[in-house]
C-alpha cells in the first residue's frame, strides 16, 4: 500500500511541526489498511479529528454560526460517494463512503446526508468547534438570525476577496467583480488563516487507486455554501491511470475541475509530479488563484504541486 496525504494549500502554518506529525500519522494509518478505499478513509479520519486542519473538528464556521462538513471519495472503477453541507458530522469521509457503498447515488446533501450517515453508524451531533474557532467567531458580529440578503451583505467583506493564498480574487474597494491576481486599489479582506486547511489522501495498491478529500469549507461563507470538495473531478478524482486530491480556492477549483485535470495528464503519460505541476500551472493561468494537488500514478510515483505559500504532505508505503 502507498498513501500520500495533504493538509491544505495556503499560507505557511504557525506550527508546521505538530501539523506534520499528524500528517505522518495519517499516512501511516492509511498504509496499514487492506484496500485503497479503506486507506484513504482511515487517513482522512485522522486529519478530521485534528483541530489543526479545516475538516471535521475545527472546521470553518458559516454565516449562521454552524460548521458544515463536505467530503468525497472515488475508486479506480469510478465508484463515487460524496456528501455536503452536514452539520455535526466529524467524519464526513465515512459518510461519503456510506453513499458509495450503500446507495445508488453519487452525492447526498444536508440533513438527509446526516440522517443517512447516522443510520449506518457514523457519529452525528458532534460539536465541531475547536477552541480556536470559538475564539475567532466570538470576535465576529454575524447576523446569524437574519435572512440570506442580510447575511450576504455581511459576508461581502469576509469571503471572496482573497484566495487561501492571500491574493485578491474578487471585488475591489467599490465591490466590483475583479477576477484573479493582485489587483491595484483592491480592498483585501484578511480572511481566515485556516481556510486552506482542507485535507485529502490518495492511495494505491497494485493497479487499484482511491482518492478522498474532506473539508469544513471557507470561513464566513453563506450558510449552505458548498465548494469543490464533494464535486467529482474538482476536489477528488480517480481512474485506472491514478488518483488526485485538490485543495485551495474552492470556487475556482470547481470552475476548472482541478483533480480531473491532474488525472488527465496521467492518462496522457505524464508522471505524478509532472501531472501535478501541469495541473497547477493551468489552474493558475486560468484563475489567478492558489491551489495544490497530490497525485499517485501507476508506476508508484507520488507527486504534489502548489502555487500558494506552502502545502504540507506526507507519504507512506510498504
SEMIVEX-901713 format. One record per residue (C-alpha): x, y, z. Coordinates in nm, 4 decimals, m for minus. Layout:
! residues N
NODE_X_Y_Z
...
This chain:
! residues 318
NODE_0.0000_0.0000_0.0000
NODE_0.1159_0.3505_m0.0857
NODE_m0.0505_0.6627_0.0588
NODE_0.0023_1.0362_0.0139
NODE_m0.1893_1.2916_0.2234
NODE_m0.2102_1.6700_0.2308
NODE_m0.3131_1.9262_0.4895
NODE_m0.4131_2.2082_0.2576
NODE_m0.2501_2.4628_0.0268
NODE_m0.2252_2.8192_0.1512
NODE_m0.0160_3.0319_0.3836
NODE_0.2672_2.8980_0.5957
NODE_0.1240_2.7446_0.9163
NODE_0.2257_2.8841_1.2543
NODE_0.3210_2.5407_1.3880
NODE_0.4322_2.3249_1.0948
NODE_0.5993_2.0524_1.3025
NODE_0.2907_1.9393_1.5002
NODE_0.0837_1.9532_1.1816
NODE_0.3422_1.7429_1.0006
NODE_0.3310_1.4872_1.2801
NODE_m0.0452_1.4482_1.2312
NODE_0.0003_1.4142_0.8554
NODE_0.2674_1.1487_0.9061
NODE_0.0347_0.9608_1.1414
NODE_m0.2476_0.9817_0.8863
NODE_m0.0319_0.8414_0.6063
NODE_0.0939_0.5563_0.8224
NODE_m0.2581_0.4763_0.9402
NODE_m0.3759_0.4511_0.5807
NODE_m0.0799_0.2369_0.4822
NODE_m0.1885_m0.0328_0.7252
NODE_m0.5273_m0.0874_0.5596
NODE_m0.6179_m0.3706_0.3200
NODE_m0.7646_m0.1676_0.0329
NODE_m0.7027_0.1787_m0.1137
NODE_m1.0587_0.2828_m0.0235
NODE_m1.0075_0.1924_0.3416
NODE_m0.6637_0.3543_0.3286
NODE_m0.7908_0.6970_0.2224
NODE_m1.0835_0.6806_0.4631
NODE_m0.8626_0.5919_0.7603
NODE_m0.6014_0.8533_0.6704
NODE_m0.8559_1.1303_0.6310
NODE_m1.0320_1.0355_0.9556
NODE_m0.7084_1.1069_1.1445
NODE_m0.6969_1.4535_0.9913
NODE_m1.0681_1.5193_1.0514
NODE_m1.0144_1.4566_1.4226
NODE_m0.7330_1.7115_1.4478
NODE_m0.8315_2.0757_1.5147
NODE_m0.5162_2.1799_1.3281
NODE_m0.6990_2.1326_0.9980
NODE_m1.0171_2.2663_0.8402
NODE_m1.2032_1.9361_0.8278
NODE_m1.4201_1.7734_1.0918
NODE_m1.3298_1.9235_1.4294
NODE_m1.2075_2.2786_1.3755
NODE_m1.3991_2.3314_1.0532
NODE_m1.4834_2.6791_0.9273
NODE_m1.7969_2.8495_1.0596
NODE_m2.0618_2.9698_0.8141
NODE_m2.2686_3.2867_0.8304
NODE_m2.5383_3.1356_1.0528
NODE_m2.2831_3.0165_1.3101
NODE_m2.2817_2.6495_1.2059
NODE_m1.9919_2.4269_1.0973
NODE_m2.0865_2.2122_0.7981
NODE_m1.8666_1.9392_0.6538
NODE_m1.8246_1.8066_0.2998
NODE_m1.6315_1.5106_0.1622
NODE_m1.5979_1.2921_m0.1439
NODE_m1.4125_0.9780_m0.2445
NODE_m1.3636_0.7762_m0.5612
NODE_m1.2015_0.4489_m0.6697
NODE_m1.0328_0.3176_m0.9841
NODE_m1.3588_0.1819_m1.1279
NODE_m1.5106_0.5306_m1.0898
NODE_m1.7306_0.4369_m0.7969
NODE_m1.8082_0.7625_m0.6163
NODE_m1.9586_0.8726_m0.2870
NODE_m1.9933_1.2302_m0.1674
NODE_m2.1746_1.4307_0.0986
NODE_m2.2098_1.8005_0.1651
NODE_m2.3489_2.0631_0.3998
NODE_m2.3644_1.8330_0.7025
NODE_m2.3891_1.9874_1.0469
NODE_m2.2406_1.7872_1.3343
NODE_m2.0621_1.5163_1.1325
NODE_m1.6930_1.4919_1.2186
NODE_m1.6048_1.2085_0.9831
NODE_m1.7538_1.3303_0.6584
NODE_m1.5306_1.0914_0.4654
NODE_m1.7039_0.7949_0.6308
NODE_m2.0435_0.9413_0.5425
NODE_m1.9229_0.9693_0.1825
NODE_m1.8259_0.6028_0.1904
NODE_m2.1801_0.5184_0.3015
NODE_m2.3115_0.6922_m0.0105
NODE_m2.0646_0.4984_m0.2284
NODE_m2.1354_0.1557_m0.0798
NODE_m2.4973_0.1709_0.0332
NODE_m2.6794_0.3891_m0.2202
NODE_m2.7174_0.4125_m0.5991
NODE_m2.6287_0.7831_m0.5794
NODE_m2.3173_0.9956_m0.6094
NODE_m2.3979_1.2863_m0.3739
NODE_m2.6332_1.3307_m0.0774
NODE_m2.6749_1.6685_0.0922
NODE_m2.7715_1.8427_0.4134
NODE_m2.9964_1.6926_0.6804
NODE_m3.0652_1.3906_0.4618
NODE_m2.6944_1.3143_0.4426
NODE_m2.6695_1.3442_0.8209
NODE_m2.9612_1.1036_0.8671
NODE_m2.8095_0.8574_0.6204
NODE_m2.4742_0.8691_0.7971
NODE_m2.6359_0.8109_1.1350
NODE_m2.8376_0.5171_1.0018
NODE_m2.5139_0.3437_0.9003
NODE_m2.3211_0.4032_1.2199
NODE_m2.1399_0.7320_1.1509
NODE_m2.1468_0.9516_1.4604
NODE_m2.3580_1.2670_1.4317
NODE_m2.4397_1.5559_1.6627
NODE_m2.0704_1.6301_1.7233
NODE_m1.9631_1.9765_1.8380
NODE_m1.7221_2.0671_1.5580
NODE_m1.5996_2.3965_1.7026
NODE_m1.2425_2.3960_1.8280
NODE_m1.1079_2.6428_2.0853
NODE_m0.9508_2.8385_1.8015
NODE_m1.2706_2.8722_1.6008
NODE_m1.4785_2.9572_1.9109
NODE_m1.2461_3.2462_1.9892
NODE_m1.2406_3.3725_1.6315
NODE_m1.6181_3.3503_1.5952
NODE_m1.6680_3.5407_1.9209
NODE_m1.4915_3.8349_1.7549
NODE_m1.7352_3.8324_1.4629
NODE_m2.0624_4.0219_1.4550
NODE_m2.2507_3.7847_1.2324
NODE_m2.6252_3.8308_1.1687
NODE_m2.6892_3.4640_1.2448
NODE_m3.0658_3.5036_1.2798
NODE_m3.1088_3.7198_0.9702
NODE_m3.2151_3.6087_0.6242
NODE_m2.9896_3.5392_0.3242
NODE_m2.9831_3.9006_0.1955
NODE_m2.8574_4.0343_0.5279
NODE_m2.6062_3.7503_0.5636
NODE_m2.4848_3.8073_0.2079
NODE_m2.4235_4.1728_0.2839
NODE_m2.2260_4.0729_0.5942
NODE_m2.0030_3.8231_0.4147
NODE_m1.9088_4.0518_0.1237
NODE_m1.6043_4.1830_0.3065
NODE_m1.5142_3.8452_0.4534
NODE_m1.5467_3.5938_0.1722
NODE_m1.4291_3.6032_m0.1875
NODE_m1.1837_3.8938_m0.1580
NODE_m0.8778_3.6736_m0.1169
NODE_m0.7994_3.3175_m0.2063
NODE_m0.6499_3.0879_0.0606
NODE_m0.3044_3.2004_m0.0506
NODE_m0.3815_3.5591_0.0456
NODE_m0.4170_3.7091_m0.3034
NODE_m0.7061_3.9225_m0.4220
NODE_m0.9549_3.7249_m0.6272
NODE_m1.2841_3.9116_m0.6361
NODE_m1.4084_4.2558_m0.5501
NODE_m1.2249_4.5892_m0.5434
NODE_m1.2832_4.8713_m0.2972
NODE_m1.6091_4.9589_m0.4734
NODE_m1.7294_4.5982_m0.4744
NODE_m1.6781_4.5426_m0.8457
NODE_m1.6215_4.1910_m0.9770
NODE_m1.2454_4.1524_m1.0304
NODE_m1.1282_3.8007_m1.1107
NODE_m0.7790_3.6739_m1.0418
NODE_m0.4404_3.8129_m0.9455
NODE_m0.3240_4.1059_m0.7342
NODE_m0.5486_4.3990_m0.8124
NODE_m0.4280_4.7551_m0.7591
NODE_m0.6509_4.9516_m0.5282
NODE_m0.8442_4.6486_m0.4102
NODE_m0.9650_4.6234_m0.0546
NODE_m0.8312_4.2932_0.0739
NODE_m1.0194_4.1101_0.3452
NODE_m0.7844_3.9257_0.5742
NODE_m0.9867_3.6066_0.5582
NODE_m0.9194_3.3167_0.7909
NODE_m0.5753_3.1596_0.8057
NODE_m0.7256_2.8101_0.8239
NODE_m0.9394_2.8435_0.5087
NODE_m0.6762_2.6459_0.3204
NODE_m0.6600_2.3515_0.5605
NODE_m0.8823_2.1152_0.3619
NODE_m0.7394_1.7623_0.3842
NODE_m0.7091_1.4768_0.1382
NODE_m0.5472_1.1443_0.0594
NODE_m0.4699_0.9224_m0.2394
NODE_m0.3826_0.5523_m0.2032
NODE_m0.2550_0.2852_m0.4407
NODE_m0.2269_m0.0917_m0.4112
NODE_m0.1130_m0.2547_m0.7351
NODE_m0.3425_m0.1284_m1.0094
NODE_m0.6112_m0.0082_m0.7681
NODE_m0.6458_0.3537_m0.6541
NODE_m0.8690_0.5613_m0.4296
NODE_m0.8810_0.9349_m0.3618
NODE_m1.0628_1.1282_m0.0894
NODE_m1.0961_1.4907_0.0197
NODE_m1.2699_1.6394_0.3246
NODE_m1.3320_1.9958_0.4395
NODE_m1.5088_2.2338_0.6712
NODE_m1.5385_2.4855_0.3868
NODE_m1.4446_2.8547_0.3944
NODE_m1.4697_3.0890_0.6895
NODE_m1.7732_3.3214_0.6883
NODE_m1.9265_3.1641_0.3792
NODE_m2.3002_3.1915_0.3260
NODE_m2.4849_2.9229_0.5204
NODE_m2.5179_2.6191_0.2972
NODE_m2.2260_2.7112_0.0700
NODE_m2.0612_2.4071_m0.0912
NODE_m1.7238_2.4338_m0.2631
NODE_m1.5178_2.1999_m0.4767
NODE_m1.4517_1.9213_m0.2276
NODE_m1.7584_1.6953_m0.2796
NODE_m1.7739_1.7550_m0.6548
NODE_m1.6362_1.4755_m0.8727
NODE_m1.3339_1.5890_m1.0711
NODE_m1.2919_1.9023_m0.8639
NODE_m1.1839_1.8096_m0.5117
NODE_m1.1031_1.4475_m0.5997
NODE_m1.0786_1.2093_m0.8940
NODE_m0.9626_0.8566_m0.9823
NODE_m0.9207_0.6489_m1.2969
NODE_m0.7111_0.3422_m1.3881
NODE_m0.4239_0.5859_m1.4518
NODE_m0.4135_0.7151_m1.0929
NODE_m0.5783_0.9454_m0.8433
NODE_m0.5689_1.3068_m0.7226
NODE_m0.6920_1.5204_m0.4334
NODE_m0.7050_1.9007_m0.4528
NODE_m0.7092_2.1876_m0.2046
NODE_m0.7261_2.5656_m0.2247
NODE_m0.9676_2.8268_m0.3616
NODE_m1.2765_2.6098_m0.3847
NODE_m1.4920_2.8069_m0.6246
NODE_m1.2070_2.8290_m0.8746
NODE_m1.1107_2.4627_m0.8321
NODE_m1.4698_2.3731_m0.9186
NODE_m1.4688_2.6018_m1.2216
NODE_m1.1688_2.4294_m1.3785
NODE_m1.2090_2.0717_m1.2379
NODE_m0.8554_2.0637_m1.0979
NODE_m0.8352_1.6980_m0.9882
NODE_m0.9683_1.5774_m1.3228
NODE_m0.7037_1.7865_m1.4980
NODE_m0.4277_1.6218_m1.2952
NODE_m0.5519_1.2700_m1.3696
NODE_m0.5988_1.3537_m1.7369
NODE_m0.2278_1.4336_m1.7533
NODE_m0.1585_1.0908_m1.6018
NODE_m0.3749_0.9349_m1.8702
NODE_m0.1653_1.1119_m2.1322
NODE_0.1523_0.9576_m1.9933
NODE_0.2809_1.2211_m1.7502
NODE_0.4420_1.1164_m1.4233
NODE_0.2759_1.2035_m1.0934
NODE_0.4982_1.5077_m1.0360
NODE_0.4576_1.6313_m1.3933
NODE_0.0800_1.5843_m1.3816
NODE_0.0566_1.7830_m1.0590
NODE_0.2786_2.0621_m1.1908
NODE_0.0907_2.0881_m1.5210
NODE_m0.2480_2.0954_m1.3493
NODE_m0.1435_2.3714_m1.1078
NODE_0.0175_2.5713_m1.3884
NODE_m0.3058_2.5564_m1.5871
NODE_m0.5091_2.6409_m1.2776
NODE_m0.3011_2.9497_m1.2048
NODE_m0.3218_3.0719_m1.5632
NODE_m0.6985_3.0263_m1.5764
NODE_m0.7922_3.1649_m1.2344
NODE_m0.5078_3.3609_m1.0769
NODE_m0.5902_3.1816_m0.7508
NODE_m0.3991_2.9478_m0.5216
NODE_m0.4369_2.5713_m0.5014
NODE_m0.2481_2.2486_m0.4529
NODE_m0.2884_1.8891_m0.5650
NODE_m0.1451_1.5496_m0.4696
NODE_m0.1196_1.2637_m0.7196
NODE_m0.0304_0.8942_m0.7366
NODE_0.0428_0.7186_m1.0664
NODE_0.0551_0.3557_m1.1864
NODE_0.4338_0.3432_m1.1619
NODE_0.4186_0.4042_m0.7891
NODE_0.5258_0.7680_m0.8029
NODE_0.3803_1.0214_m0.5610
NODE_0.3642_1.3824_m0.6794
NODE_0.2449_1.7156_m0.5478
NODE_0.2407_2.0785_m0.6576
NODE_0.1052_2.4084_m0.5279
NODE_0.1194_2.7775_m0.6148
NODE_0.0457_2.9074_m0.2649
NODE_0.2982_2.9822_0.0082
NODE_0.3032_2.6242_0.1220
NODE_0.1382_2.2818_0.1349
NODE_0.2368_2.0085_0.3759
NODE_0.2202_1.6458_0.2634
NODE_0.3244_1.3042_0.3914
NODE_0.3896_0.9760_0.2103
NODE_0.3893_0.6217_0.3478
NODE_0.4489_0.2973_0.1586
NODE_0.5138_m0.0696_0.2189
